Amino acid sequence: MDESDDVVELGLLAALRLAEETPWADLTLSEIAGQAGLALGDFHGITRDDLTNAFDTYFDGAMSAETPPGGDTPREQLFDVIMLRYEAIEEVRAGALSLMRYRDRTPRLLARLPQHRAQSAYWALASTGLDDDSGAPISLKVAGIAFAIAQTERAWRKDQHGDFALTMAALDKALRAGEERMMRLQRWLPHKTKSGPQEPDEAEETDEPSGPGHEPP
């Protein structure tokens, strides 16, 4: 991490603290610098948009904070690491909600959101050792997990009681649905063997596709 990354991270955290009382749209760089204990000059070339765009990447780091992840299955492991992300965001809930509301009504920021979702999804897969093409191509995995993260965020924003009930239910539902879709897709995808990939019609046929991490019967 270079010096500018440090400033962006410190600025983001300072802005999230300020946004507990001041709407994100009304924050100024001078206020953010003061809250962060930095000089305004340290933020030269950095905008509030840069801080907003750094939000997802910063909190993605929580997903790799505990290794190895808990859970006995890939779905359970993904559930655990993604929940770590939302537990970290919960600590700055008021500021995070202010940022999200601002992002929702700012087209230039909203246009970047799919990219942020994909990056978050990839890091969730990397944090669980699932960032490969086993079971399904990584691009399909990223798309499925990105959708799950988006659904989970919507639930988290409504979760007012601090018990993560809505958040966990939404994440579990999205991951189960994604797992089912991947299992259906597996019968049409080439199967990998030690000697290389096989075409679907060359692979051993089974009545049902095998689940992730299990060999066909």
C-alpha positions, 0 to 999 in steps of 0.5 A, spaced: 500 500 500 503 506 498 502 513 501 496 515 497 492 509 499 493 510 506 490 517 505 484 514 502 483 509 507 484 514 513 480 519 509 474 513 508 474 512 515 474 519 517 468 520 513 464 514 515 465 517 522 463 524 520 457 521 516 454 519 522 451 526 523 452 529 516 450 527 510 455 524 505 453 529 500 455 535 505 462 532 507 468 537 505 475 534 504 477 539 509 472 536 514 475 529 513 482 531 513 481 534 520 477 528 522 483 524 520 488 528 523 491 529 516 493 536 513 488 538 507 494 538 502 495 530 504 488 529 500 491 533 493 488 529 487 483 525 492 476 527 491 470 524 495 468 520 490 475 516 491 473 515 498 466 513 496 469 508 491 474 505 496 468 503 501 467 496 498 475 494 497 476 496 504 471 492 507 472 486 503 479 485 507 474 483 513 473 477 509 480 474 509 481 476 516 480 469 519 483 464 515 482 458 514 474 460 514 469 456 518 464 451 515 464 444 512 462 446 505 464 451 500 457 454 501 458 455 508 465 457 508 462 463 503 457 464 508 462 465 513 467 470 510 461 474 507 458 475 514 465 477 516 464 483 511 457 485 513 459 485 521 465 489 519 460 494 516 455 494 522 461 497 526 460 504 522 453 503 520 450 510 520 456 512 516 455 506 511 448 508 510 449 515 508 454 513 503 450 508 500 444 513 500 449 518 496 451 512 491 444 510 490 442 517 487 449 519 484 449 515 477 457 516 476 458 512 482 452 507 481 455 505 474 462 503 478 458 498 483 457 492 478 465 492 478 465 493 485 461 487 486 465 483 482 471 485 486 468 483 492 465 476 489 472 475 487 475 476 494 470 472 497 472 466 493 479 467 494 478 468 501 475 461 501 480 458 496 475 457 491 478 462 486 479 457 481 475 453 475 473 447 479 466 446 479 464 452 474 468 457 471 471 462 475 467 468 471 460 464 473 462 463 480 464 471 481 457 473 477 453 468 482 457 471 488 456 478 486 449 477 486 449 474 493 452 480 495 448 485 492 442 481 495 445 481 502 446 488 502 439 490 501 437 486 507 443 488 511 440 496 510 433 493 513 436 490 518 435 494 524 435 490 530 443 488 530 442 481 530 443 480 523 437 476 522 435 479 515 442 479 513 443 472 514 437 469 511 438 473 505 445 471 504 443 463 506 437 464 501 442 467 495 448 462 496 443 456 496 440 458 490 446 460 487 449 453 489 443 449 485 444 453 479 451 451 479 449 444 480 444 444 474 450 447 470 455 442 471 452 437 467 453 441 461 460 444 463 466 440 461 469 436 467 476 436 469 480 430 470 488 429 472 489 429 465 485 435 463 478 437 461 473 432 458 467 434 454 461 433 457 459 427 452 466 423 454 465 424 462 462 419 466 454 420 466 451 420 473 443 421 474 444 427 478 450 432 478 455 432 484 456 437 489 462 442 489 468 438 492 465 431 492 467 426 487 461 423 482 459 416 485 
